[in-house]
Structure formats: C-alpha cells, structure tokens
Amino acid sequence: MENYPENHRMRWTNKENIQLLKEINKGINLETIASNHKRTIGSIKYKLIRYAIELAETDQTLSLLDLCVTTTLSSKDLIEGFKKLKYDYDYIDMTGYDSNKDSDTDSDSEINNNNEDNNNEDNNNEIQKLNRKFNIILGVIGIYAITNIIIKLYY
C-alpha cells in the first residue's frame, strides 16, 4: 500500500483554500505547497483546476492563458483537467493554445514572446498579467469569504 500524505482525501477547509491562493500568488512551487498542505501534487493541481473552472464561469472574458497565469498550471494541465472533469470549456478563449504541443511547457513560456525587439512590450504585458492575476486571486478569496459568511449565517 502506498504511503499517502496526512490530509489525503480530507476535505479542504476555507483556511486551506485561502492559504493555497496566497502560496500560488507568492510563486511557491507545487511540491512545497503539497508538502505544506500535507497533500499530493495531484491534489493541488486538481484544486487549481477547480479554481480555474470557477474563475472561468465567474468571468467569461478570461482566456486560457489568463487561467494559466492565475493558477500557474500549464495549458496542457488545465485542458487535461477540464476533460477529466468533463467540463465544457468551449467558451474559453484559446488564443495562443497549440493543441499539437507535446511538451508540458509552463504558462510563462507560453505567454512570453522571445523576440528581443518586443522586450518593453513584453515587460508591460507581464505587469498587466500579474495585476490581472492579483485581482483574480483577490476575487476568489472574496468569493470564499462570502461563502464562509453565508454558511455561518444559515447553518
């Protein structure tokens, strides 16, 4: 029998959800996050895919690349996760996604333009994406805070 982490198959608490979002926002890698939460990397990825779905449904203007930046998952991980969850992602803007890619590139390499002439434009785009990521994460934290308040009020 495999040795699973302490919180394997345990329900996520609101505190854990918020901690996960803060860790992602700080750029902490998935291995460290999994260790902090006493969960598997697969569990962390699954939770981030669920967040991506929630974000996509809340704000249908978000593209796949926005979701990659926000969750730090690759487009390949997100698409595979959407398929496993049987999530209809047809309305998500797939600009920049190449379904023929075999490699599991990270979201930064998918977003960055390697053309040296566009360095300043790339930096501005990165700043805008980081600002958007921060605002999205704050929105998700707000959704969980409101959910927690509603639960306390009615239950």
C-alpha positions, 0 to 999 in steps of 0.5 A, spaced: 500 500 500 502 506 498 504 511 503 499 517 502 500 524 505 496 526 512 490 530 509 489 525 503 482 525 501 480 530 507 476 535 505 479 542 504 477 547 509 476 555 507 483 556 511 486 551 506 483 554 500 485 561 502 492 559 504 493 555 497 491 562 493 496 566 497 502 560 496 500 560 488 500 568 488 507 568 492 510 563 486 511 557 491 512 551 487 507 545 487 511 540 491 512 545 497 505 547 497 503 539 497 508 538 502 505 544 506 498 542 505 500 535 507 497 533 500 499 530 493 501 534 487 495 531 484 491 534 489 493 541 488 493 541 481 486 538 481 484 544 486 487 549 481 483 546 476 477 547 480 479 554 481 480 555 474 473 552 472 470 557 477 474 563 475 472 561 468 464 561 469 465 567 474 468 571 468 467 569 461 472 574 458 478 570 461 482 566 456 486 560 457 492 563 458 489 568 463 487 561 467 494 559 466 497 565 469 492 565 475 493 558 477 500 557 474 498 550 471 500 549 464 495 549 458 496 542 457 494 541 465 488 545 465 485 542 458 487 535 461 483 537 467 477 540 464 476 533 460 477 529 466 472 533 469 468 533 463 467 540 463 465 544 457 470 549 456 468 551 449 467 558 451 474 559 453 478 563 449 484 559 446 488 564 443 495 562 443 493 554 445 497 549 440 493 543 441 499 539 437 504 541 443 507 535 446 511 538 451 508 540 458 511 547 457 509 552 463 504 558 462 510 563 462 513 560 456 507 560 453 505 567 454 512 570 453 514 572 446 522 571 445 523 576 440 528 581 443 525 587 439 518 586 443 522 586 450 518 593 453 512 590 450 513 584 453 515 587 460 508 591 460 504 585 458 507 581 464 505 587 469 498 587 466 498 579 467 500 579 474 495 585 476 490 581 472 492 575 476 492 579 483 485 581 482 483 574 480 486 571 486 483 577 490 476 575 487 476 568 489 478 569 496 472 574 496 468 569 493 470 564 499 469 569 504 462 570 502 461 563 502 464 562 509 459 568 511 453 565 508 454 558 511 455 561 518 449 565 517 444 559 515 447 553 518 
